Amino acid sequence: MPALDEERHIAAALASLADDDPRIREILVLDGGSRDRTRAIVAELARHDPRIRLLDNPGRLQAAAVNRAAALADPAATVLVRADCHAVYPPGFAAAAAARLRAVGAESLVVPLLTAGTAPLQRAIAAAQNSRLGNGGAAHRRPGPGGFVEHGHHAAFDRAFFLRVGGYDERFSHNEDAELDLRLAQAGGRIWLEPALAVTYFPRDRLGALARQYFNYGAGRVRTLRKHRHRPRPRQIAPVLILAGCAAALAAAPWLPAALALPAAYLLLCGGWGGVAALRRRDPALLAMGPAAVTMHLSWGAGFLRGLARRAG
């Protein structure tokens, strides 16, 4: 479990993982230099559960944390389960993930990531991320059947295979999961999506933080595409087209006012989506789904374009 300033979430995340199954040899928390109470909380929990170990992560990034865990874990451990501080896991998750990985003969097991919120804006952000408007129909962001896939939310790895392909690329601060999935496939590995082990994830609870996150996602996607010489999929290029179209329309508006119909239609679509969701679920907070989706789309598109510009420069 990579951690950095996670005092609000880490106790609940660890509690959901730390069951009494003897197959869980240890729970490694790799801290990237927390300045809050994260380390103290983990140390206190470790006093009551000796399987919990607090390790330093000098690389600070999640990629470096998981790689360090794979290298330093108990030599007898054959499966590496990746966990996140912002998530709550179903009972028996770690052992079930490891067992399912072996049962289907995969080298990596991924799970659906279903977002949830507590405060009103966080609920709206979660609803946006769970919807096709926010996730573009990604298989691991919605309920559905299991099977072999190309990408998903990482849950478990065959440890030996993970180490053989070099683990995560620690040059990636974002999108390291998708980049690894490409290398796993190139090395002959298979990735299984297991819907029975869906994870509840708590997203950012402010639009500014959400914008920074999605900007980094977009920039990270460019880096992955470049490294592997792949073309983006339609759902990945859509935010770039939305951003470019809205910017062009605003620029042309002084001479061609009708151009404003494009951004107006886009905002109406996002706002209407949130309005329908608010009515269906009887939750007025979901009216903010529209602003959340706009923030996600435009930030992702801006990050993608920034990634392209950096290479060009």
C-alpha positions as CSV (number, residue, x, y, z in Angstrom):
1,M,0.0,0.0,0.0
2,P,1.7,3.2,-1.2
3,A,1.0,6.1,1.2
4,L,1.6,9.9,1.3
5,D,-0.2,12.1,3.8
6,E,-3.2,9.8,4.1
7,E,-4.2,10.3,7.7
8,R,-7.9,10.6,6.7
9,H,-8.1,7.3,4.9
10,I,-5.3,4.8,5.8
11,A,-6.8,3.4,9.0
12,A,-10.1,2.4,7.2
13,A,-8.2,1.0,4.2
14,L,-5.9,-1.1,6.4
15,A,-8.8,-2.3,8.6
16,S,-10.6,-3.6,5.5
17,L,-7.5,-5.6,4.4
18,A,-6.2,-6.9,7.7
19,D,-8.4,-10.0,8.2
20,D,-7.1,-13.1,10.0
21,D,-6.5,-15.2,6.9
22,P,-3.2,-17.0,7.4
23,R,-2.4,-16.7,3.7
24,I,-1.7,-13.0,4.2
25,R,1.9,-13.1,5.2
26,E,2.4,-9.4,5.7
27,I,0.9,-6.0,4.9
28,L,3.6,-3.5,3.7
29,V,2.8,0.2,3.9
30,L,5.4,2.2,1.9
31,D,5.4,5.8,3.0
32,G,6.7,8.5,0.6
33,G,7.5,11.1,3.3
34,S,4.2,11.9,5.0
35,R,4.1,15.1,7.0
36,D,0.8,14.4,8.7
37,R,-0.1,11.5,11.1
38,T,0.0,8.7,8.5
39,R,3.2,7.1,9.9
40,A,1.9,7.3,13.5
41,I,-1.4,5.7,12.6
42,V,0.3,2.9,10.8
43,A,2.8,2.4,13.7
44,E,-0.1,2.2,16.1
45,L,-1.9,-0.4,14.0
46,A,1.3,-2.4,13.7
47,R,1.4,-2.7,17.4
48,H,-1.8,-4.8,17.3
49,D,-1.1,-6.6,14.0
50,P,2.6,-7.6,13.6
51,R,2.0,-8.4,9.9
52,I,1.8,-4.6,9.2
53,R,5.2,-3.2,8.3
54,L,6.0,0.4,7.7
55,L,8.7,1.0,5.1
56,D,10.1,4.1,3.6
57,N,9.6,4.9,-0.1
58,P,12.5,7.2,-1.1
59,G,11.1,7.4,-4.6
60,R,7.8,8.9,-3.3
61,L,5.8,7.8,-6.3
62,Q,3.3,4.9,-6.3
63,A,5.3,3.1,-8.9
64,A,8.4,3.1,-6.8
65,A,6.4,2.0,-3.7
66,V,5.0,-1.1,-5.4
67,N,8.4,-2.0,-6.9
68,R,10.0,-1.7,-3.5
69,A,7.4,-3.9,-1.9
70,A,7.9,-6.6,-4.6
71,A,11.6,-6.6,-3.9
72,L,11.4,-6.5,-0.1
73,A,8.4,-8.7,0.6
74,D,8.7,-12.1,2.4
75,P,10.6,-14.4,0.1
76,A,7.8,-17.0,0.5
77,A,5.1,-14.7,-0.9
78,T,4.3,-15.6,-4.5
79,V,1.4,-13.1,-5.0
80,L,1.7,-9.3,-4.7
81,V,-1.6,-7.6,-3.9
82,R,-1.6,-3.8,-4.6
83,A,-3.9,-1.7,-2.3
84,D,-4.7,2.0,-2.2
85,C,-5.3,4.3,0.8
86,H,-8.3,5.9,-0.8
87,A,-10.2,2.6,-1.1
88,V,-12.2,0.2,1.1
89,Y,-11.9,-3.4,0.3
90,P,-14.5,-6.2,0.6
91,P,-14.0,-8.9,3.3
92,G,-11.3,-11.4,2.4
93,F,-10.2,-9.3,-0.6
94,A,-6.4,-10.1,-0.5
95,A,-6.8,-13.8,-0.2
96,A,-9.6,-13.9,-2.7
97,A,-7.6,-11.9,-5.2
98,A,-4.6,-14.2,-4.9
99,A,-6.8,-17.3,-5.2
100,R,-8.6,-16.0,-8.3
101,L,-5.3,-15.0,-9.9
102,R,-4.1,-18.6,-9.6
103,A,-7.5,-20.1,-10.6
104,V,-7.7,-18.4,-13.9
105,G,-4.0,-18.8,-14.7
106,A,-3.4,-15.0,-15.1
107,E,-0.3,-13.0,-14.3
108,S,-2.3,-10.0,-13.3
109,L,-5.7,-9.5,-11.7
110,V,-7.7,-6.3,-12.0
111,V,-10.9,-5.3,-10.5
112,P,-13.7,-2.7,-11.1
113,L,-13.2,0.6,-9.4
114,L,-16.5,2.0,-8.2
115,T,-16.3,5.5,-6.7
116,A,-18.3,6.7,-3.7
117,G,-18.5,10.0,-1.8
118,T,-19.6,11.3,1.5
119,A,-19.7,15.1,1.2
120,P,-22.0,16.5,-1.5
121,L,-19.4,17.5,-4.0
122,Q,-17.5,14.3,-3.6
123,R,-20.7,12.3,-4.3
124,A,-21.2,14.3,-7.5
125,I,-17.5,13.6,-8.5
126,A,-18.0,9.9,-7.7
127,A,-21.2,9.7,-9.7
128,A,-19.5,11.4,-12.7
129,Q,-16.6,9.0,-12.6
130,N,-19.0,6.0,-12.4
131,S,-20.9,7.2,-15.5
132,R,-20.1,6.8,-19.2
133,L,-19.9,10.6,-19.3
134,G,-16.9,10.4,-17.0
135,N,-15.2,7.1,-17.8
136,G,-16.0,6.7,-21.5
137,G,-17.2,3.2,-21.0
138,A,-14.0,1.7,-19.6
139,A,-14.6,-1.9,-18.5
140,H,-13.0,-1.6,-15.1
141,R,-15.1,1.5,-14.2
142,R,-18.5,-0.1,-14.3
143,P,-20.1,-3.4,-13.3
144,G,-20.0,-6.1,-15.9
145,P,-18.8,-9.7,-16.7
146,G,-15.3,-11.0,-15.9
147,G,-12.8,-12.1,-18.4
148,F,-9.4,-11.4,-19.9
149,V,-8.9,-7.7,-20.7
150,E,-6.1,-5.3,-21.8
151,H,-6.2,-3.0,-18.8
152,G,-7.9,-2.4,-15.4
153,H,-7.4,-1.3,-11.8
154,H,-4.5,-3.3,-10.5
155,A,-5.2,-5.7,-7.6
156,A,-2.8,-8.6,-7.7
157,F,0.2,-9.9,-9.6
158,D,2.2,-13.0,-9.9
159,R,5.2,-11.7,-8.0
160,A,7.8,-13.5,-10.1
161,F,6.3,-12.3,-13.4
162,F,6.0,-8.8,-12.1
163,L,9.7,-8.7,-11.2
164,R,10.7,-10.4,-14.5
165,V,9.1,-7.6,-16.6
166,G,10.7,-4.9,-14.4
167,G,7.7,-3.8,-12.4
168,Y,6.3,-0.3,-12.9
169,D,8.3,2.2,-14.9
170,E,9.3,4.6,-12.1
171,R,9.7,7.5,-14.5
172,F,5.9,7.6,-14.7
173,S,4.2,9.6,-12.0
174,H,0.8,8.8,-13.6
175,N,-0.5,6.2,-16.0
176,E,2.1,3.7,-14.8
177,D,-0.6,1.0,-14.6
178,A,-1.6,1.2,-18.2
179,E,2.1,1.3,-19.3
180,L,2.8,-1.9,-17.3
181,D,-0.2,-3.6,-18.7
182,L,1.2,-3.1,-22.2
183,R,4.5,-4.6,-21.2
184,L,2.8,-7.5,-19.4
185,A,1.0,-8.4,-22.6
186,Q,4.1,-8.0,-24.7
187,A,5.8,-10.5,-22.4
188,G,3.0,-13.0,-22.8
189,G,1.2,-12.2,-19.6
190,R,-2.6,-12.2,-19.2
191,I,-4.8,-9.8,-17.3
192,W,-8.1,-11.0,-15.7
193,L,-10.9,-8.7,-14.7
194,E,-12.7,-10.0,-11.6
195,P,-16.1,-8.3,-11.1
196,A,-16.8,-10.1,-7.8
197,L,-13.9,-8.1,-6.1
198,A,-15.0,-4.6,-7.0
199,V,-13.3,-2.0,-4.9
200,T,-14.9,1.2,-3.4
201,Y,-12.7,4.2,-4.1
202,F,-13.1,7.7,-2.6
203,P,-12.2,10.3,-5.2
204,R,-11.0,13.9,-4.8
205,D,-13.5,16.1,-3.0
206,R,-12.5,19.4,-4.6
207,L,-12.6,20.5,-8.2
208,G,-9.1,22.0,-8.1
209,A,-7.7,18.7,-6.9
210,L,-9.7,16.8,-9.5
211,A,-8.4,19.1,-12.2
212,R,-4.8,18.5,-11.2
213,Q,-5.4,14.7,-11.1
214,Y,-6.9,14.5,-14.6
215,F,-4.3,16.9,-16.1
216,N,-1.6,14.5,-14.9
217,Y,-3.6,11.5,-16.3
218,G,-3.7,13.1,-19.7
219,A,0.0,13.9,-19.7
220,G,0.8,10.4,-18.5
221,R,-1.3,8.9,-21.3
222,V,0.8,10.7,-23.9
223,R,4.0,9.4,-22.3
224,T,2.6,5.8,-22.5
225,L,1.5,6.2,-26.1
226,R,4.9,7.5,-27.1
227,K,6.9,4.8,-25.3
228,H,5.0,2.0,-27.0
229,R,4.2,3.8,-30.3
230,H,0.5,3.3,-29.9
231,R,-2.4,5.4,-31.1
232,P,-5.0,6.8,-28.6
233,R,-8.4,5.2,-28.5
234,P,-11.5,7.3,-29.4
235,R,-12.5,7.7,-25.7
236,Q,-9.0,8.9,-25.0
237,I,-8.9,11.5,-27.7
238,A,-12.5,12.7,-27.1
239,P,-11.5,15.1,-24.2
240,V,-8.8,16.6,-26.5
241,L,-11.4,17.3,-29.2
242,I,-13.8,18.8,-26.7
243,L,-11.2,21.1,-25.4
244,A,-10.0,22.1,-28.8
245,G,-13.5,22.6,-30.2
246,C,-14.6,24.7,-27.2
247,A,-11.4,26.8,-27.4
248,A,-11.8,27.4,-31.1
249,A,-15.5,28.3,-30.7
250,L,-14.7,30.9,-28.0
251,A,-11.9,32.4,-30.2
252,A,-14.2,32.6,-33.2
253,A,-17.2,34.0,-31.2
254,P,-16.4,37.7,-31.7
255,W,-16.8,37.3,-35.5
256,L,-19.1,34.2,-35.5
257,P,-21.4,34.2,-32.5
258,A,-23.1,31.0,-33.7
259,A,-19.8,29.2,-32.9
260,L,-20.9,29.4,-29.2
261,A,-23.5,26.8,-29.9
262,L,-20.8,24.1,-29.6
263,P,-19.6,24.9,-26.0
264,A,-23.2,25.7,-25.1
265,A,-24.4,22.2,-26.3
266,Y,-21.5,20.5,-24.5
267,L,-22.3,22.3,-21.2
268,L,-26.0,21.6,-21.6
269,L,-25.2,17.9,-22.1
270,C,-23.1,17.7,-19.0
271,G,-25.5,19.7,-16.9
272,G,-28.5,17.8,-18.2
273,W,-26.8,14.5,-17.3
274,G,-26.3,15.7,-13.8
275,G,-29.9,17.0,-13.6
276,V,-31.3,13.6,-14.7
277,A,-29.1,11.8,-12.2
278,A,-30.2,14.1,-9.4
279,L,-33.9,13.5,-10.1
280,R,-33.5,9.7,-10.5
281,R,-31.5,9.3,-7.2
282,R,-33.3,12.2,-5.4
283,D,-29.9,13.7,-4.5
284,P,-29.6,17.4,-5.3
285,A,-25.8,17.1,-4.9
286,L,-25.6,15.3,-8.2
287,L,-26.4,18.5,-10.0
288,A,-22.7,19.1,-9.6
289,M,-22.0,16.0,-11.9
290,G,-21.9,18.5,-14.8
291,P,-19.2,20.7,-13.5
292,A,-17.3,17.6,-12.3
293,A,-17.4,16.0,-15.8
294,V,-16.4,19.3,-17.5
295,T,-13.4,19.6,-15.1
296,M,-12.4,16.0,-15.9
297,H,-12.7,16.3,-19.6
298,L,-11.0,19.7,-20.1
299,S,-8.2,18.9,-17.6
300,W,-7.5,15.6,-19.2
301,G,-7.4,17.2,-22.6
302,A,-5.2,20.0,-21.4
303,G,-2.8,17.5,-19.9
304,F,-2.7,15.5,-23.1
305,L,-1.9,18.6,-25.2
306,R,0.8,19.6,-22.6
307,G,2.4,16.2,-23.0
308,L,2.4,16.7,-26.8
309,A,3.9,20.2,-26.5
310,R,6.7,19.1,-24.2
311,R,7.9,16.5,-26.7
312,A,7.6,19.0,-29.6
313,G,9.6,21.6,-27.5
